[in-house]
Amino acid sequence: MSNYTLNFKIEGGDPVSVKCLSNETILDTAKRAGVVIDAPCGGNGTCGKCRIKILSGKSTGEKSKLITDADYSDGWRLACGSKPDSDLELFLPATAQAFQSRIRVTDFSGTREKAAFESLRVSLKELGFENDYGIEKVAVEMTEPTLEDAMADRERLENALIEKTGVSAVQFSLFALRRMPYSLRKDGFKAVCVLRREGETCTALDVLAGDDSAQDSPLYGLAIDIGTTTVSILLVNLKTGDPVTAASGGNAQIRYGADVINRIIESTKPGGLERLQKAIINECLTPLIRRVCINAGIEPEQIYRVTIAGNTTMTHFAIGVPGEFIRLEPYVPAFFKTDPLCACEIGLPVNTGAQVIFAPSIGSYVGGDITAGVFSSMIYNKDTLSLFIDLGTNGELVFGGKEFLMSCACSAGPAFEGGEISCGMRATNGAVEACEIDKETMEPKLRIIGNAGEKAAGLCGSGLIDIIGELFRCGIINAKGKFNVEGKRIVKDDYGGKSYIVAFAADSATGRDIMLTESDIDNFIRAKGAIFSAIRTMLATVDMPQEAIDDVYIAGGIGSGIDIGHAILIGMLPNLPVEKFHYLGNTSLSGAYGMLISDKAVEQVKNCANSMTYLELSSHPSYMDEFVAACFLPHTDASLFANN
């Protein structure tokens, strides 16, 4: 067996050289070396995202139908299907890292997210759920030690804190112990301690010198959403409850597959669980935390509380717990809820004594992101009946109100976040997020995320819904998603399949045609079919018609908000008046934010989880029939959309 050297020339990054075995694919070598190459399909050769260009050397592997003859002749290959046959010099374009690197930073100025957070703040205040997070600063003054009074620093400080606060005992984190000797002596044994109350005891998280600036400086907390595709964090001033700054990035686990099943399989391989945890903690959260700390001008040690919401699998992998039984019947995870953990236990680069609180899951595929989202949307507190839909790599739904809550999850796949779509991408600069098509000329009018004059780089979820809705409205595709007209924007590939050119090469950011293929449309139809059939099945379980739904709340990173009319037109959402639909954005992050600033909110999220009934769709007798019927545009039962 031969060893070869792969030299990666990474667009926008530093070059990397790594040894590769001849029986190892280029993608596998990149994973091992920490070189980011997107592989939403898990390396199965079906998504076409892992495009690399061979600059010199020879490789082996069958030609993928996702690579045109012209591109193949020019050296383009899929990393998942290519193995070295010599030393290779490879070009890795930015587009092959887009799922992880091209993520738009969460913004809270003038956006829906800001409105959602402000609305949540108002609701929290009305319910009395604010600023009760159990962390405070306490100033104490002690006599300085002498030869006659040589009490140890810790005991001296503990006695002073007990006298000042009335607690029965004080524990000290390792970080606080390390800071204590110098902090006490800096200002004549005056100190300001950051304390976390725990009943009749408390824990000292930090010991600061007792000057005015220490007393007045803010306390910080961190809310985190660990999504299958995207990781988002929010730095918060705990004293005021105000968001300070935020950051988002791609989940580095994407190179092990876009969906949780592929990642669970990866976790069962030797060292797999460690690789997945490292991808979350070291490659995602650590740089994001550093970024928000730099932006805010603080040290990570000033973050004293962390709350995390994520799906069941992401939560397991974040703390290094095996998740392989989540995918095996009877689909039992290791845990639904955890006691608060210490940041140092999982390697988060914040104050080592900071508590890390996870939103609880309620099922193998309905996790803390949904319980946090239900809390954030406040549907649990409404007298009316609401439908909550989180559109992400997995589709999770909750139906109900004050009287009951029912939840389920469906395998929508990553199409709503641009995965397994040939020109798909996350909702970031260059993504087409909206579209209108002229019925006569078939010419599109695109709205692209970014600055004025931004060229199209691909389609995000909302843009995908718009374009497919417009193609169907204009009669360009039929109910099966097949093209039934000809035109300059309708082209055939080498295998006879047809595509619609959204943007010609000269007008695209990639220098290649941005095309929507029949295979892309088929993938999307299955995704929207999974959502609609889940809605139908859940309503049938409680014997209610869709007209019983008073409001529909849509969450997830699908874009800046979907066109509800198009989503109904193609049979993704129920045929209800448009005013019943509300787009909420990232409710997982906003729910984690609520938990961050309020222990009462933490308890309410737990109550939401405890009150939800989990419907397992895979074992429901009617679900597959509903799914098959929904895999058409809009549906095999035309009466469901007769007035649309």
PAZA-64332 format. One record per residue (C-alpha): residue number from 1; residue in one letter; chain; x, y, z. Coordinates in steps of 0.02 Angstrom, whole numbers. Example, Ala and Ser with C-alpha at 12.3 -4.5 7.8 and 13.67 -1.06 7.14 Angstrom:
1|A|A|615|-225|390 $
2|S|A|684|-53|357 $
END
This chain:
1|M|A|0|0|0 $
2|S|A|70|168|-53 $
3|N|A|80|331|43 $
4|Y|A|53|491|-54 $
5|T|A|62|675|-7 $
6|L|A|-89|786|-35 $
7|N|A|-53|972|-44 $
8|F|A|-212|1073|-20 $
9|K|A|-215|1251|-87 $
10|I|A|-363|1323|8 $
11|E|A|-450|1476|-62 $
12|G|A|-444|1610|73 $
13|G|A|-338|1500|188 $
14|D|A|-165|1432|219 $
15|P|A|-101|1281|122 $
16|V|A|-102|1111|207 $
17|S|A|1|955|169 $
18|V|A|-49|784|232 $
19|K|A|-5|602|199 $
20|C|A|-138|494|119 $
21|L|A|-151|307|91 $
22|S|A|-195|249|-84 $
23|N|A|-354|163|-20 $
24|E|A|-412|321|69 $
25|T|A|-522|449|-19 $
26|I|A|-470|630|-26 $
27|L|A|-620|673|82 $
28|D|A|-570|547|217 $
29|T|A|-394|616|218 $
30|A|A|-462|793|234 $
31|K|A|-570|741|383 $
32|R|A|-421|663|469 $
33|A|A|-315|818|439 $
34|G|A|-448|942|493 $
35|V|A|-464|1016|318 $
36|V|A|-643|1077|299 $
37|I|A|-731|1003|148 $
38|D|A|-920|1004|153 $
39|A|A|-1002|834|132 $
40|P|A|-1187|853|175 $
41|C|A|-1225|680|103 $
42|G|A|-1094|600|216 $
43|G|A|-977|561|72 $
44|N|A|-1104|458|-26 $
45|G|A|-1075|555|-187 $
46|T|A|-1252|621|-199 $
47|C|A|-1239|805|-152 $
48|G|A|-1092|864|-259 $
49|K|A|-1032|988|-127 $
50|C|A|-856|919|-104 $
51|R|A|-788|982|-270 $
52|I|A|-599|996|-277 $
53|K|A|-484|1028|-425 $
54|I|A|-329|925|-461 $
55|L|A|-190|1044|-511 $
56|S|A|-59|909|-532 $
57|G|A|-46|722|-506 $
58|K|A|-163|577|-541 $
59|S|A|-314|507|-451 $
60|T|A|-429|359|-470 $
61|G|A|-619|347|-456 $
62|E|A|-772|343|-566 $
63|K|A|-831|505|-644 $
64|S|A|-980|577|-550 $
65|K|A|-1133|631|-648 $
66|L|A|-1127|788|-541 $
67|I|A|-967|840|-632 $
68|T|A|-989|894|-813 $
69|D|A|-875|828|-948 $
70|A|A|-796|1000|-969 $
71|D|A|-762|1017|-782 $
72|Y|A|-695|840|-773 $
73|S|A|-573|877|-913 $
74|D|A|-521|1033|-817 $
75|G|A|-475|929|-665 $
76|W|A|-632|944|-557 $
77|R|A|-676|793|-450 $
78|L|A|-781|749|-299 $
79|A|A|-668|723|-149 $
80|C|A|-779|583|-83 $
81|G|A|-759|478|-241 $
82|S|A|-576|508|-281 $
83|K|A|-419|421|-217 $
84|P|A|-238|471|-250 $
85|D|A|-133|376|-375 $
86|S|A|17|490|-348 $
87|D|A|61|645|-247 $
88|L|A|-74|774|-279 $
89|E|A|-85|962|-281 $
90|L|A|-266|1009|-250 $
91|F|A|-365|1170|-258 $
92|L|A|-502|1184|-127 $
93|P|A|-625|1323|-175 $
94|A|A|-720|1424|-47 $
95|T|A|-882|1347|-113 $
96|A|A|-826|1177|-47 $
97|Q|A|-820|1252|127 $
98|A|A|-978|1358|113 $
99|F|A|-1087|1258|232 $
100|Q|A|-964|1287|373 $
101|S|A|-881|1451|329 $
102|R|A|-1010|1553|235 $
103|I|A|-1133|1579|376 $
104|R|A|-1212|1748|402 $
105|V|A|-1177|1817|576 $
106|T|A|-1335|1833|679 $
107|D|A|-1386|2015|688 $
108|F|A|-1498|2100|815 $
109|S|A|-1512|2273|740 $
110|G|A|-1668|2303|637 $
111|T|A|-1703|2120|605 $
112|R|A|-1840|1996|646 $
113|E|A|-1722|1920|773 $
114|K|A|-1716|2085|868 $
115|A|A|-1905|2097|865 $
116|A|A|-1920|1917|925 $
117|F|A|-1799|1946|1069 $
118|E|A|-1886|2107|1122 $
119|S|A|-2054|2018|1117 $
120|L|A|-1984|1878|1223 $
121|R|A|-1913|2005|1348 $
122|V|A|-2086|2082|1366 $
123|S|A|-2166|1911|1393 $
124|L|A|-2033|1863|1520 $
125|K|A|-2062|2023|1619 $
126|E|A|-2250|1996|1617 $
127|L|A|-2225|1820|1686 $
128|G|A|-2095|1876|1812 $
129|F|A|-1959|1776|1723 $
130|E|A|-1813|1897|1717 $
131|N|A|-1652|1931|1810 $
132|D|A|-1671|1785|1930 $
133|Y|A|-1520|1687|1871 $
134|G|A|-1439|1666|2043 $
135|I|A|-1273|1754|2008 $
136|E|A|-1222|1910|2103 $
137|K|A|-1073|2014|2153 $
138|V|A|-1038|2032|2339 $
139|A|A|-910|2155|2408 $
140|V|A|-822|2109|2571 $
141|E|A|-683|2184|2675 $
142|M|A|-570|2080|2789 $
143|T|A|-431|2112|2911 $
144|E|A|-262|2080|2834 $
145|P|A|-167|1926|2895 $
146|T|A|-27|1944|3022 $
147|L|A|92|1828|3113 $
148|E|A|-37|1820|3251 $
149|D|A|-182|1795|3129 $
150|A|A|-116|1679|2993 $
151|M|A|-283|1609|2936 $
152|A|A|-277|1547|2754 $
153|D|A|-348|1660|2620 $
154|R|A|-489|1542|2575 $
155|E|A|-554|1522|2752 $
156|R|A|-536|1708|2786 $
157|L|A|-638|1750|2631 $
158|E|A|-766|1612|2665 $
159|N|A|-799|1679|2840 $
160|A|A|-822|1854|2773 $
161|L|A|-944|1795|2639 $
162|I|A|-1046|1691|2762 $
163|E|A|-1061|1841|2876 $
164|K|A|-1110|1956|2731 $
165|T|A|-1232|1842|2640 $
166|G|A|-1302|1730|2776 $
167|V|A|-1264|1569|2682 $
168|S|A|-1208|1415|2777 $
169|A|A|-1056|1375|2670 $
170|V|A|-956|1437|2522 $
171|Q|A|-873|1328|2391 $
172|F|A|-735|1396|2279 $
173|S|A|-706|1352|2098 $
174|L|A|-528|1312|2048 $
175|F|A|-523|1472|1945 $
176|A|A|-576|1574|2097 $
177|L|A|-444|1491|2206 $
178|R|A|-310|1532|2080 $
179|R|A|-361|1715|2069 $
180|M|A|-391|1739|2255 $
181|P|A|-215|1767|2328 $
182|Y|A|-170|1909|2210 $
183|S|A|-344|1987|2207 $
184|L|A|-352|1997|2398 $
185|R|A|-183|2081|2413 $
186|K|A|-211|2205|2273 $
187|D|A|-326|2315|2377 $
188|G|A|-288|2276|2558 $
189|F|A|-401|2124|2574 $
190|K|A|-551|2209|2499 $
191|A|A|-632|2094|2372 $
192|V|A|-780|2079|2256 $
193|C|A|-836|1899|2234 $
194|V|A|-945|1830|2095 $
195|L|A|-1061|1708|2183 $
196|R|A|-1188|1581|2121 $
197|R|A|-1324|1549|2249 $
198|E|A|-1374|1367|2274 $
199|G|A|-1502|1362|2413 $
200|E|A|-1416|1387|2581 $
201|T|A|-1243|1379|2504 $
202|C|A|-1154|1469|2364 $
203|T|A|-1007|1445|2248 $
204|A|A|-875|1579|2219 $
205|L|A|-842|1584|2032 $
206|D|A|-720|1729|2035 $
207|V|A|-627|1839|2160 $
208|L|A|-589|2016|2104 $
209|A|A|-495|2157|2186 $
210|G|A|-618|2264|2283 $
211|D|A|-613|2426|2187 $
212|D|A|-764|2518|2115 $
213|S|A|-735|2456|1937 $
214|A|A|-748|2274|1993 $
215|Q|A|-913|2309|2081 $
216|D|A|-987|2402|1932 $
217|S|A|-924|2290|1790 $
218|P|A|-1056|2181|1704 $
219|L|A|-1084|1996|1728 $
220|Y|A|-1094|1900|1565 $
221|G|A|-1184|1745|1507 $
222|L|A|-1190|1647|1345 $
223|A|A|-1342|1573|1256 $
224|I|A|-1300|1440|1126 $
225|D|A|-1399|1353|990 $
226|I|A|-1313|1197|924 $
227|G|A|-1400|1159|761 $
228|T|A|-1361|1013|647 $
229|T|A|-1301|1136|515 $
230|T|A|-1272|1299|607 $
231|V|A|-1206|1348|778 $
232|S|A|-1258|1518|847 $
233|I|A|-1208|1604|1009 $
234|L|A|-1268|1760|1099 $
235|L|A|-1167|1856|1230 $
236|V|A|-1281|1937|1359 $
237|N|A|-1256|2065|1497 $
238|L|A|-1337|1971|1640 $
239|K|A|-1361|2127|1746 $
240|T|A|-1471|2210|1616 $
241|G|A|-1526|2059|1514 $
242|D|A|-1472|2147|1355 $
243|P|A|-1391|2053|1210 $
244|V|A|-1215|2120|1182 $
245|T|A|-1153|2034|1026 $
246|A|A|-1181|1874|930 $
247|A|A|-1093|1757|810 $
248|S|A|-1139|1611|699 $
249|G|A|-1042|1477|609 $
250|G|A|-1063|1313|519 $
251|N|A|-1067|1155|623 $
252|A|A|-898|1075|585 $
253|Q|A|-982|904|597 $
254|I|A|-1052|938|423 $
255|R|A|-902|846|350 $
256|Y|A|-968|688|432 $
257|G|A|-1139|710|351 $
258|A|A|-1280|836|343 $
259|D|A|-1400|733|447 $
260|V|A|-1390|659|621 $
261|I|A|-1400|479|559 $
262|N|A|-1236|491|463 $
263|R|A|-1154|574|614 $
264|I|A|-1218|441|733 $
265|I|A|-1142|310|618 $
266|E|A|-978|407|619 $
267|S|A|-983|410|810 $
268|T|A|-979|220|816 $
269|K|A|-813|212|722 $
270|P|A|-649|208|821 $
271|G|A|-622|383|891 $
272|G|A|-782|443|808 $
273|L|A|-868|511|963 $
274|E|A|-711|609|1011 $
275|R|A|-700|681|835 $
276|L|A|-881|738|840 $
277|Q|A|-863|818|1011 $
278|K|A|-703|905|957 $
279|A|A|-792|971|802 $
280|I|A|-925|1054|912 $
281|I|A|-819|1115|1057 $
282|N|A|-649|1150|981 $
283|E|A|-691|1194|801 $
284|C|A|-859|1281|823 $
285|L|A|-891|1351|996 $
286|T|A|-714|1397|1046 $
287|P|A|-681|1516|899 $
288|L|A|-857|1588|910 $
289|I|A|-836|1624|1096 $
290|R|A|-668|1705|1064 $
291|R|A|-747|1812|928 $
292|V|A|-888|1880|1037 $
293|C|A|-768|1912|1181 $
294|I|A|-653|2012|1068 $
295|N|A|-801|2109|998 $
296|A|A|-862|2148|1175 $
297|G|A|-689|2185|1244 $
298|I|A|-700|2056|1383 $
299|E|A|-608|1900|1437 $
300|P|A|-693|1729|1420 $
301|E|A|-672|1707|1609 $
302|Q|A|-804|1844|1632 $
303|I|A|-938|1726|1563 $
304|Y|A|-1016|1647|1717 $
305|R|A|-1171|1557|1649 $
306|V|A|-1207|1460|1490 $
307|T|A|-1370|1390|1421 $
308|I|A|-1376|1273|1272 $
309|A|A|-1519|1214|1161 $
310|G|A|-1493|1081|1029 $
311|N|A|-1573|925|960 $
312|T|A|-1552|763|1055 $
313|T|A|-1405|700|951 $
314|M|A|-1311|866|955 $
315|T|A|-1332|875|1144 $
316|H|A|-1261|699|1165 $
317|F|A|-1110|736|1055 $
318|A|A|-1076|906|1136 $
319|I|A|-1043|822|1303 $
320|G|A|-966|664|1232 $
321|V|A|-1107|542|1271 $
322|P|A|-1135|396|1149 $
323|G|A|-1288|424|1040 $
324|E|A|-1288|266|935 $
325|F|A|-1447|196|1013 $
326|I|A|-1546|348|956 $
327|R|A|-1556|274|782 $
328|L|A|-1588|94|834 $
329|E|A|-1760|29|879 $
330|P|A|-1836|66|1005 $
331|Y|A|-1743|232|979 $
332|V|A|-1688|266|1159 $
333|P|A|-1563|406|1195 $
334|A|A|-1446|404|1344 $
335|F|A|-1540|550|1422 $
336|F|A|-1677|678|1395 $
337|K|A|-1618|798|1529 $
338|T|A|-1455|830|1620 $
339|D|A|-1410|912|1783 $
340|P|A|-1311|1073|1760 $
341|L|A|-1133|1033|1707 $
342|C|A|-973|1128|1740 $
343|A|A|-895|1217|1591 $
344|C|A|-727|1136|1630 $
345|E|A|-806|963|1612 $
346|I|A|-842|986|1428 $
347|G|A|-701|1104|1385 $
348|L|A|-796|1265|1353 $
349|P|A|-675|1414|1357 $
350|V|A|-773|1518|1484 $
351|N|A|-757|1535|1672 $
352|T|A|-711|1359|1726 $
353|G|A|-844|1360|1863 $
354|A|A|-984|1420|1751 $
355|Q|A|-1137|1311|1750 $
356|V|A|-1191|1242|1581 $
357|I|A|-1379|1214|1575 $
358|F|A|-1456|1114|1433 $
359|A|A|-1636|1128|1373 $
360|P|A|-1715|955|1395 $
361|S|A|-1765|841|1252 $
362|I|A|-1929|746|1242 $
363|G|A|-1889|616|1110 $
364|S|A|-1748|543|1007 $
365|Y|A|-1785|668|868 $
366|V|A|-1871|808|964 $
367|G|A|-1737|894|1067 $
368|G|A|-1700|1043|1175 $
369|D|A|-1704|1158|1024 $
370|I|A|-1891|1124|1012 $
371|T|A|-1930|1137|1199 $
372|A|A|-1835|1302|1199 $
373|G|A|-1928|1354|1042 $
374|V|A|-2098|1312|1114 $
375|F|A|-2054|1416|1267 $
376|S|A|-1992|1560|1159 $
377|S|A|-2150|1559|1051 $
378|M|A|-2258|1554|1209 $
379|I|A|-2383|1436|1126 $
380|Y|A|-2388|1336|1288 $
381|N|A|-2470|1487|1370 $
382|K|A|-2604|1520|1238 $
383|D|A|-2790|1480|1250 $
384|T|A|-2796|1454|1061 $
385|L|A|-2723|1309|961 $
386|S|A|-2556|1341|877 $
387|L|A|-2444|1243|760 $
388|F|A|-2257|1269|786 $
389|I|A|-2142|1211|645 $
390|D|A|-1952|1212|651 $
391|L|A|-1886|1200|473 $
392|G|A|-1709|1137|479 $
393|T|A|-1611|981|437 $
394|N|A|-1747|890|533 $
395|G|A|-1927|948|532 $
396|E|A|-2000|959|707 $
397|L|A|-2179|1007|744 $
398|V|A|-2281|1047|900 $
399|F|A|-2469|1068|903 $
400|G|A|-2578|1128|1047 $
401|G|A|-2592|1263|1180 $
402|K|A|-2629|1276|1365 $
403|E|A|-2732|1117|1369 $
404|F|A|-2611|1000|1280 $
405|L|A|-2453|994|1174 $
406|M|A|-2412|858|1048 $
407|S|A|-2245|846|958 $
408|C|A|-2168|744|819 $
409|A|A|-2017|744|704 $
410|C|A|-2001|701|521 $
411|S|A|-1849|667|415 $
412|A|A|-1856|818|300 $
413|G|A|-1671|808|257 $
414|P|A|-1560|960|234 $
415|A|A|-1649|1035|83 $
416|F|A|-1723|1180|184 $
417|E|A|-1546|1231|230 $
418|G|A|-1477|1207|55 $
419|G|A|-1410|1031|80 $
420|E|A|-1427|897|-54 $
421|I|A|-1473|1035|-177 $
422|S|A|-1343|1055|-315 $
423|C|A|-1342|1245|-300 $
424|G|A|-1402|1249|-120 $
425|M|A|-1319|1351|16 $
426|R|A|-1354|1424|186 $
427|A|A|-1445|1592|203 $
428|T|A|-1290|1700|186 $
429|N|A|-1219|1828|65 $
430|G|A|-1246|1775|-114 $
431|A|A|-1394|1663|-78 $
432|V|A|-1552|1689|-179 $
433|E|A|-1687|1712|-47 $
434|A|A|-1835|1764|-156 $
435|C|A|-1885|1752|-338 $
436|E|A|-2020|1800|-463 $
437|I|A|-2029|1719|-636 $
438|D|A|-2111|1799|-788 $
439|K|A|-2237|1674|-853 $
440|E|A|-2210|1722|-1035 $
441|T|A|-2021|1739|-1044 $
442|M|A|-1974|1622|-899 $
443|E|A|-1849|1756|-843 $
444|P|A|-1821|1765|-655 $
445|K|A|-1812|1920|-546 $
446|L|A|-1700|1875|-399 $
447|R|A|-1677|1946|-225 $
448|I|A|-1503|1905|-162 $
449|I|A|-1439|1918|17 $
450|G|A|-1296|2041|37 $
451|N|A|-1242|2208|-29 $
452|A|A|-1313|2296|-181 $
453|G|A|-1252|2213|-340 $
454|E|A|-1216|2047|-254 $
455|K|A|-1210|1904|-378 $
456|A|A|-1302|1741|-350 $
457|A|A|-1198|1601|-274 $
458|G|A|-1338|1478|-242 $
459|L|A|-1510|1454|-165 $
460|C|A|-1556|1455|19 $
461|G|A|-1715|1375|84 $
462|S|A|-1831|1524|58 $
463|G|A|-1764|1551|-118 $
464|L|A|-1790|1367|-157 $
465|I|A|-1972|1376|-102 $
466|D|A|-1998|1533|-207 $
467|I|A|-1920|1465|-366 $
468|I|A|-2008|1297|-360 $
469|G|A|-2171|1387|-320 $
470|E|A|-2145|1504|-468 $
471|L|A|-2097|1363|-586 $
472|F|A|-2255|1271|-538 $
473|R|A|-2365|1427|-548 $
474|C|A|-2299|1466|-722 $
475|G|A|-2328|1289|-783 $
476|I|A|-2142|1261|-813 $
477|I|A|-2143|1104|-705 $
478|N|A|-2285|981|-678 $
479|A|A|-2355|902|-520 $
480|K|A|-2210|778|-516 $
481|G|A|-2081|916|-527 $
482|K|A|-2031|876|-706 $
483|F|A|-2000|1010|-836 $
484|N|A|-2131|1009|-973 $
485|V|A|-2079|1161|-1077 $
486|E|A|-1926|1213|-1178 $
487|G|A|-1831|1377|-1174 $
488|K|A|-1659|1455|-1160 $
489|R|A|-1660|1431|-973 $
490|I|A|-1709|1247|-985 $
491|V|A|-1556|1139|-1020 $
492|K|A|-1520|953|-1026 $
493|D|A|-1372|871|-942 $
494|D|A|-1264|728|-1006 $
495|Y|A|-1389|603|-936 $
496|G|A|-1549|676|-1009 $
497|G|A|-1607|765|-852 $
498|K|A|-1671|943|-866 $
499|S|A|-1626|1097|-764 $
500|Y|A|-1681|1277|-747 $
501|I|A|-1542|1406|-753 $
502|V|A|-1572|1527|-611 $
503|A|A|-1418|1632|-653 $
504|F|A|-1302|1613|-801 $
505|A|A|-1116|1595|-769 $
506|A|A|-1080|1776|-816 $
507|D|A|-1204|1835|-684 $
508|S|A|-1155|1713|-545 $
509|A|A|-1030|1729|-405 $
510|T|A|-959|1557|-443 $
511|G|A|-921|1582|-627 $
512|R|A|-1035|1434|-665 $
513|D|A|-1220|1422|-707 $
514|I|A|-1329|1418|-551 $
515|M|A|-1453|1282|-596 $
516|L|A|-1600|1195|-515 $
517|T|A|-1609|1016|-574 $
518|E|A|-1753|893|-578 $
519|S|A|-1659|793|-447 $
520|D|A|-1652|949|-337 $
521|I|A|-1839|974|-357 $
522|D|A|-1870|792|-315 $
523|N|A|-1766|809|-156 $
524|F|A|-1864|963|-108 $
525|I|A|-2033|883|-143 $
526|R|A|-1988|742|-24 $
527|A|A|-1937|869|108 $
528|K|A|-2097|972|93 $
529|G|A|-2197|810|84 $
530|A|A|-2122|755|250 $
531|I|A|-2178|918|333 $
532|F|A|-2355|919|265 $
533|S|A|-2385|734|298 $
534|A|A|-2324|758|477 $
535|I|A|-2450|899|500 $
536|R|A|-2590|791|430 $
537|T|A|-2543|642|537 $
538|M|A|-2533|744|696 $
539|L|A|-2702|826|665 $
540|A|A|-2780|657|627 $
541|T|A|-2713|588|790 $
542|V|A|-2811|718|889 $
543|D|A|-2958|708|766 $
544|M|A|-2950|890|714 $
545|P|A|-2962|973|542 $
546|Q|A|-2830|1095|485 $
547|E|A|-2956|1235|509 $
548|A|A|-2937|1207|697 $
549|I|A|-2764|1288|687 $
550|D|A|-2776|1468|746 $
551|D|A|-2593|1516|716 $
552|V|A|-2442|1439|631 $
553|Y|A|-2269|1488|697 $
554|I|A|-2121|1449|585 $
555|A|A|-1944|1442|653 $
556|G|A|-1775|1393|583 $
557|G|A|-1634|1458|475 $
558|I|A|-1726|1442|311 $
559|G|A|-1696|1623|262 $
560|S|A|-1761|1795|305 $
561|G|A|-1937|1728|300 $
562|I|A|-2025|1618|175 $
563|D|A|-2161|1671|54 $
564|I|A|-2312|1588|134 $
565|G|A|-2412|1596|-28 $
566|H|A|-2281|1494|-120 $
567|A|A|-2264|1372|25 $
568|I|A|-2451|1340|20 $
569|L|A|-2454|1334|-171 $
570|I|A|-2330|1189|-176 $
571|G|A|-2414|1094|-33 $
572|M|A|-2287|1122|103 $
573|L|A|-2400|1214|225 $
574|P|A|-2587|1194|255 $
575|N|A|-2707|1299|153 $
576|L|A|-2750|1428|285 $
577|P|A|-2766|1619|277 $
578|V|A|-2594|1698|260 $
579|E|A|-2621|1808|412 $
580|K|A|-2618|1653|523 $
581|F|A|-2434|1623|483 $
582|H|A|-2291|1703|582 $
583|Y|A|-2103|1684|553 $
584|L|A|-2002|1687|715 $
585|G|A|-1822|1653|663 $
586|N|A|-1705|1559|778 $
587|T|A|-1820|1513|924 $
588|S|A|-1694|1387|989 $
589|L|A|-1571|1529|1023 $
590|S|A|-1705|1647|1091 $
591|G|A|-1767|1508|1206 $
592|A|A|-1590|1478|1268 $
593|Y|A|-1578|1666|1297 $
594|G|A|-1735|1661|1405 $
595|M|A|-1659|1519|1507 $
596|L|A|-1498|1618|1526 $
597|I|A|-1577|1767|1613 $
598|S|A|-1703|1672|1718 $
599|D|A|-1701|1514|1823 $
600|K|A|-1892|1520|1819 $
601|A|A|-1880|1510|1630 $
602|V|A|-1769|1356|1648 $
603|E|A|-1905|1275|1752 $
604|Q|A|-2039|1325|1628 $
605|V|A|-1941|1246|1483 $
606|K|A|-1934|1087|1587 $
607|N|A|-2122|1100|1614 $
608|C|A|-2148|1120|1427 $
609|A|A|-2047|961|1397 $
610|N|A|-2143|865|1531 $
611|S|A|-2312|918|1460 $
612|M|A|-2277|868|1280 $
613|T|A|-2340|703|1207 $
614|Y|A|-2217|632|1081 $
615|L|A|-2291|553|924 $
616|E|A|-2174|428|839 $
617|L|A|-2218|448|655 $
618|S|A|-2117|298|597 $
619|S|A|-2235|182|690 $
620|H|A|-2395|275|646 $
621|P|A|-2500|170|524 $
622|S|A|-2557|315|413 $
623|Y|A|-2397|417|401 $
624|M|A|-2320|331|249 $
625|D|A|-2483|344|152 $
626|E|A|-2491|529|195 $
627|F|A|-2309|552|144 $
628|V|A|-2331|469|-26 $
629|A|A|-2486|575|-60 $
630|A|A|-2390|734|-15 $
631|C|A|-2246|698|-134 $
632|F|A|-2329|792|-276 $
633|L|A|-2359|976|-312 $
634|P|A|-2460|1020|-215 $
635|H|A|-2539|852|-166 $
636|T|A|-2634|705|-240 $
637|D|A|-2791|771|-154 $
638|A|A|-2821|932|-249 $
639|S|A|-2968|979|-137 $
640|L|A|-2845|1019|5 $
641|F|A|-2783|1167|-98 $
642|A|A|-2936|1203|-203 $
643|N|A|-2952|1386|-152 $
644|N|A|-2768|1426|-166 $
END
